[in-house]
Amino acid sequence: MKIRLGYVAISKSLDNVTSSHALNYTNYEKNKDINKIYEVINRNLTDLDKILNYNIKNSIHFYRLTSHLIPLADHKDINFDYVNKFSNEFLQLSKLINDNHMRVDLHPNQFAVLNSTKKEVVENTFRILEYQYNLLESLNIKNKIIILHIGSNTFGKKQSIARFIKNFNLLPNHIKKCIAIENDDKIFNILDALEISKKLNIPIVLDYHHHICNNDNINIRNYYEQIFNSWKTINPKVHFSSPKNKTKKDIRSHHDYINADDFITFIEEIKYLNYDVDIMIEAKEKDEAMFRLIRNLKYKTNYKFIDDTTFEVN
């Protein structure tokens, strides 16, 4: 079994580098100067280039792009052509990603609620998903993955799952093919995700921390194989974080770092399946947390490291 580790959006090791520079609609609306948006996009793409090169030099093969790369791209009252405007920049970034076989994906923010009871929220979610698809397409990502939470629990879980399925089926086919769902920490657990996955034939991202918070006392070991089997063409993906504290108040909050013993326990639980798995580290200290975990793994286990962030488990 081969495990690849990755991190989310921002490298803590790079000073003053972020691909999430923002421009809100209020500031844009003052003078409606589209060049202001282009300036921010240019900064973000420039910094993304730095991050990708950092990843390559540190053998990081797995990375989540920020949803904020193109500000206002999903706003209903603005229309601008960032794809052609920055085609050369996208081509360069695409070359970095694909020549180095880096897996990248996207995870929309809390405003993407596919099963909302509000028409305007669902319409906004469609725009968000279209933008994220266009971004992955611009980067020439072959295996496009956009990760969604199941969303709202209005009128109860059964009706909420039905709304998710109904609205999913209204999506364009090119976006349907990209969607993966994730269990959450309050409402929809891994059994709910499995139900939707089987009905829609879409993959499940297991969030281990969310499962600890929201599990209906099920034994997760009984479901690992079903979860991983939901991935047909690429490695299963897992999200891993540690609670800030294991108290009722703080258990849902992410810690700065990863509890190495809990991580090792998880790896030992899944190794019998012999799947190659990509694990996204969702700690506040980002890549620093990932490399701290790696140092702990080298000290506490006999896992064979292939490179800086990839190891084998027998």
C-alpha positions as CSV (number, residue, x, y, z in Angstrom):
1,M,0.0,0.0,0.0
2,K,1.4,3.4,-1.0
3,I,0.3,6.6,0.8
4,R,0.8,10.1,-0.6
5,L,0.3,13.1,1.6
6,G,-0.8,16.5,0.6
7,Y,-1.9,19.9,2.0
8,V,-4.4,22.6,1.3
9,A,-3.9,25.8,-0.7
10,I,-1.3,27.8,1.3
11,S,2.2,26.9,2.1
12,K,3.3,28.0,5.5
13,S,6.9,27.7,4.4
14,L,6.7,30.4,1.7
15,D,6.6,34.0,3.1
16,N,4.1,36.4,1.6
17,V,3.0,33.9,-1.0
18,T,-0.7,33.1,-1.4
19,S,-2.9,32.3,-4.3
20,S,-6.0,33.6,-2.4
21,H,-5.7,37.4,-2.9
22,A,-9.2,38.7,-2.8
23,L,-11.4,41.4,-4.3
24,N,-15.0,41.6,-3.0
25,Y,-17.9,42.8,-5.1
26,T,-18.4,46.0,-3.1
27,N,-14.9,47.2,-3.9
28,Y,-15.3,46.2,-7.6
29,E,-18.7,47.9,-7.8
30,K,-17.3,51.3,-6.9
31,N,-15.8,51.8,-10.3
32,K,-16.5,48.6,-12.2
33,D,-12.9,48.4,-13.4
34,I,-12.4,44.9,-14.7
35,N,-8.7,45.5,-14.7
36,K,-8.8,45.4,-10.9
37,I,-10.0,41.9,-11.1
38,Y,-7.3,41.0,-13.6
39,E,-4.6,42.5,-11.4
40,V,-5.7,40.2,-8.5
41,I,-5.9,37.2,-10.8
42,N,-2.4,37.8,-12.0
43,R,-1.1,38.0,-8.5
44,N,-2.8,34.7,-7.6
45,L,-1.5,32.9,-10.7
46,T,2.0,34.2,-10.1
47,D,1.9,33.0,-6.5
48,L,0.4,29.6,-7.5
49,D,3.3,29.2,-9.8
50,K,5.6,29.7,-6.8
51,I,3.6,27.2,-4.7
52,L,3.6,24.5,-7.4
53,N,7.4,24.9,-7.9
54,Y,7.8,24.6,-4.1
55,N,5.7,21.4,-4.2
56,I,7.8,19.9,-7.0
57,K,11.0,20.6,-5.2
58,N,9.7,19.0,-2.1
59,S,8.2,15.9,-3.8
60,I,4.6,17.0,-2.9
61,H,2.4,15.2,-5.4
62,F,-1.0,16.0,-3.9
63,Y,-2.4,19.6,-3.5
64,R,-5.7,21.3,-3.1
65,L,-6.2,24.5,-5.1
66,T,-7.8,27.5,-3.4
67,S,-11.3,28.2,-4.5
68,H,-10.4,31.9,-4.4
69,L,-7.9,31.8,-7.3
70,I,-10.2,33.7,-9.6
71,P,-12.1,36.4,-7.5
72,L,-15.7,37.0,-8.5
73,A,-15.7,34.3,-11.2
74,D,-18.9,32.8,-9.9
75,H,-20.7,36.1,-9.2
76,K,-24.0,36.4,-11.0
77,D,-23.6,40.1,-11.9
78,I,-20.1,39.9,-13.5
79,N,-19.0,38.3,-16.6
80,F,-15.4,38.3,-17.7
81,D,-13.1,36.0,-19.7
82,Y,-10.3,35.0,-17.5
83,V,-9.7,31.7,-19.4
84,N,-8.5,33.4,-22.6
85,K,-7.0,36.4,-20.9
86,F,-4.7,34.2,-18.9
87,S,-4.3,31.3,-21.3
88,N,-0.5,31.5,-21.3
89,E,-0.4,31.5,-17.5
90,F,-2.8,28.6,-17.3
91,L,-0.7,26.7,-19.9
92,Q,2.5,27.2,-17.8
93,L,0.7,26.1,-14.6
94,S,-0.8,23.1,-16.4
95,K,2.7,22.1,-17.6
96,L,4.0,22.2,-14.0
97,I,1.1,20.1,-12.7
98,N,0.9,17.5,-15.5
99,D,4.7,17.1,-16.2
100,N,5.2,16.3,-12.6
101,H,2.1,14.1,-12.2
102,M,0.7,16.2,-9.4
103,R,-2.9,15.5,-8.3
104,V,-4.9,18.6,-7.7
105,D,-8.5,19.1,-6.8
106,L,-11.0,21.6,-5.5
107,H,-13.4,21.9,-2.5
108,P,-16.0,24.7,-2.8
109,N,-16.6,26.8,0.3
110,Q,-19.7,26.8,2.6
111,F,-21.7,28.8,0.0
112,A,-22.0,25.7,-2.2
113,V,-25.1,24.0,-0.9
114,L,-26.6,21.8,-3.7
115,N,-29.5,20.6,-1.6
116,S,-30.6,24.0,-0.3
117,T,-34.4,24.7,-0.2
118,K,-33.6,28.2,-1.5
119,K,-33.6,28.6,-5.3
120,E,-31.1,31.4,-5.3
121,V,-28.6,29.3,-3.2
122,V,-28.9,26.3,-5.6
123,E,-28.4,28.6,-8.6
124,N,-25.4,30.1,-6.9
125,T,-24.1,26.6,-6.3
126,F,-24.4,25.7,-10.0
127,R,-22.3,28.8,-10.8
128,I,-19.7,27.9,-8.2
129,L,-19.4,24.4,-9.7
130,E,-19.2,25.7,-13.3
131,Y,-16.4,28.0,-12.2
132,Q,-14.5,25.3,-10.5
133,Y,-14.9,23.0,-13.5
134,N,-13.7,25.7,-15.8
135,L,-10.7,26.3,-13.6
136,L,-9.7,22.6,-13.7
137,E,-10.3,22.5,-17.4
138,S,-8.1,25.6,-17.9
139,L,-5.3,23.7,-16.0
140,N,-5.9,20.7,-18.2
141,I,-6.6,18.4,-15.3
142,K,-7.5,15.0,-16.6
143,N,-9.1,13.6,-13.5
144,K,-11.2,16.5,-12.3
145,I,-12.5,16.2,-8.7
146,I,-14.7,18.7,-7.0
147,I,-15.6,17.8,-3.4
148,L,-19.0,18.6,-2.0
149,H,-20.6,18.3,1.4
150,I,-24.1,16.9,1.2
151,G,-25.3,20.2,2.7
152,S,-28.5,21.4,4.3
153,N,-30.7,19.3,6.7
154,T,-33.9,21.4,6.2
155,F,-37.0,19.3,6.6
156,G,-34.9,16.3,7.8
157,K,-32.2,14.0,6.5
158,K,-34.4,11.9,4.2
159,Q,-35.8,14.9,2.3
160,S,-32.4,16.6,2.3
161,I,-30.8,13.5,0.6
162,A,-33.6,13.4,-1.9
163,R,-33.0,17.1,-2.7
164,F,-29.3,16.5,-3.2
165,I,-30.0,13.6,-5.6
166,K,-32.6,15.6,-7.5
167,N,-30.4,18.7,-7.9
168,F,-27.3,16.6,-8.7
169,N,-29.3,15.2,-11.6
170,L,-30.0,18.7,-12.9
171,L,-26.2,19.4,-13.3
172,P,-24.6,19.3,-16.7
173,N,-23.0,15.9,-17.3
174,H,-19.4,17.3,-17.4
175,I,-19.8,18.5,-13.8
176,K,-21.6,15.4,-12.6
177,K,-18.5,13.4,-13.6
178,C,-16.4,15.6,-11.3
179,I,-18.4,15.4,-8.1
180,A,-17.2,13.5,-5.0
181,I,-19.0,13.8,-1.7
182,E,-17.7,14.0,1.9
183,N,-19.2,13.1,5.2
184,D,-19.6,16.0,7.6
185,D,-19.1,16.6,11.3
186,K,-22.7,17.4,12.3
187,I,-25.4,15.9,10.1
188,F,-24.5,13.5,7.2
189,N,-22.3,10.7,8.3
190,I,-20.5,8.1,6.3
191,L,-23.6,5.9,5.9
192,D,-25.5,8.8,4.4
193,A,-22.6,9.4,2.0
194,L,-22.6,5.7,1.0
195,E,-26.3,5.8,0.3
196,I,-25.9,8.8,-2.1
197,S,-22.7,7.3,-3.6
198,K,-24.5,4.1,-4.5
199,K,-27.5,5.9,-6.0
200,L,-25.4,8.4,-8.1
201,N,-22.3,6.3,-8.7
202,I,-20.0,9.0,-7.3
203,P,-16.9,8.6,-5.1
204,I,-16.7,9.3,-1.3
205,V,-14.0,11.3,0.4
206,L,-13.7,9.9,3.9
207,D,-13.1,12.7,6.4
208,Y,-11.7,10.8,9.4
209,H,-12.1,13.7,11.8
210,H,-15.7,14.3,10.7
211,H,-16.4,10.6,11.3
212,I,-15.0,10.9,14.9
213,C,-17.5,13.8,15.5
214,N,-20.5,12.3,13.7
215,N,-20.7,8.5,13.5
216,D,-23.9,7.0,15.0
217,N,-21.6,4.6,16.8
218,I,-20.9,2.6,13.7
219,N,-17.6,0.7,13.3
220,I,-15.9,2.5,10.5
221,R,-13.7,-0.5,9.8
222,N,-16.7,-2.3,8.3
223,Y,-17.1,0.4,5.6
224,Y,-13.5,1.2,4.5
225,E,-13.7,-1.2,1.5
226,Q,-17.0,0.2,0.3
227,I,-15.7,3.8,0.6
228,F,-12.5,3.1,-1.3
229,N,-14.3,1.0,-3.9
230,S,-16.4,4.1,-4.8
231,W,-13.3,5.4,-6.6
232,K,-13.1,3.9,-10.0
233,T,-10.2,5.4,-11.9
234,I,-8.0,7.2,-9.4
235,N,-6.7,6.6,-5.9
236,P,-9.2,7.0,-3.0
237,K,-8.9,10.3,-1.2
238,V,-9.0,10.8,2.5
239,H,-9.2,14.0,4.6
240,F,-7.3,13.8,7.9
241,S,-7.1,16.3,10.7
242,S,-6.9,16.2,14.4
243,P,-9.4,17.9,16.9
244,K,-8.2,21.0,18.7
245,N,-9.2,19.3,21.9
246,K,-11.1,16.1,22.5
247,T,-13.8,17.9,24.4
248,K,-17.3,18.4,23.3
249,K,-16.6,22.1,22.8
250,D,-13.5,21.8,20.6
251,I,-13.6,18.4,19.1
252,R,-14.9,19.7,15.7
253,S,-12.2,22.4,15.4
254,H,-9.0,21.5,13.5
255,H,-5.8,21.4,15.4
256,D,-2.7,23.2,14.1
257,Y,-1.0,19.8,13.7
258,I,-1.7,16.1,13.3
259,N,-1.8,13.6,16.2
260,A,0.7,11.1,14.8
261,D,-0.6,8.2,17.0
262,D,-4.1,8.7,15.7
263,F,-2.8,8.8,12.1
264,I,-0.8,5.6,12.6
265,T,-3.9,3.9,14.0
266,F,-5.8,4.8,10.9
267,I,-3.1,3.6,8.6
268,E,-2.9,0.3,10.4
269,E,-6.7,-0.1,10.2
270,I,-6.8,0.3,6.4
271,K,-3.5,-1.4,5.4
272,Y,-5.2,-4.9,5.0
273,L,-7.1,-3.5,2.0
274,N,-3.8,-2.8,0.2
275,Y,-5.2,0.3,-1.6
276,D,-2.9,3.2,-2.7
277,V,-4.5,6.2,-0.9
278,D,-4.0,9.9,-1.2
279,I,-4.4,11.6,2.2
280,M,-5.0,15.4,2.4
281,I,-3.8,16.9,5.7
282,E,-6.3,19.5,6.8
283,A,-4.4,21.1,9.7
284,K,-4.1,24.8,10.3
285,E,-0.3,24.7,9.8
286,K,-0.7,23.3,6.3
287,D,2.5,21.9,4.8
288,E,4.4,22.5,8.1
289,A,1.9,20.1,9.8
290,M,2.4,17.6,7.0
291,F,6.2,17.6,7.4
292,R,6.0,17.4,11.2
293,L,3.7,14.4,10.8
294,I,6.3,12.8,8.4
295,R,9.1,13.3,10.9
296,N,7.0,11.5,13.5
297,L,6.2,8.7,11.2
298,K,9.8,8.2,10.4
299,Y,10.5,8.0,14.2
300,K,7.5,5.9,15.3
301,T,7.1,3.4,12.4
302,N,9.0,1.3,9.9
303,Y,7.1,2.7,7.0
304,K,9.3,2.9,3.9
305,F,9.6,6.4,2.5
306,I,9.8,6.6,-1.2
307,D,10.4,10.3,-1.3
308,D,9.7,13.3,1.0
309,T,5.9,12.8,1.2
310,T,5.2,9.3,-0.1
311,F,5.6,6.0,1.9
312,E,4.8,2.3,1.6
313,V,3.1,0.2,4.3
314,N,3.4,-3.6,4.3
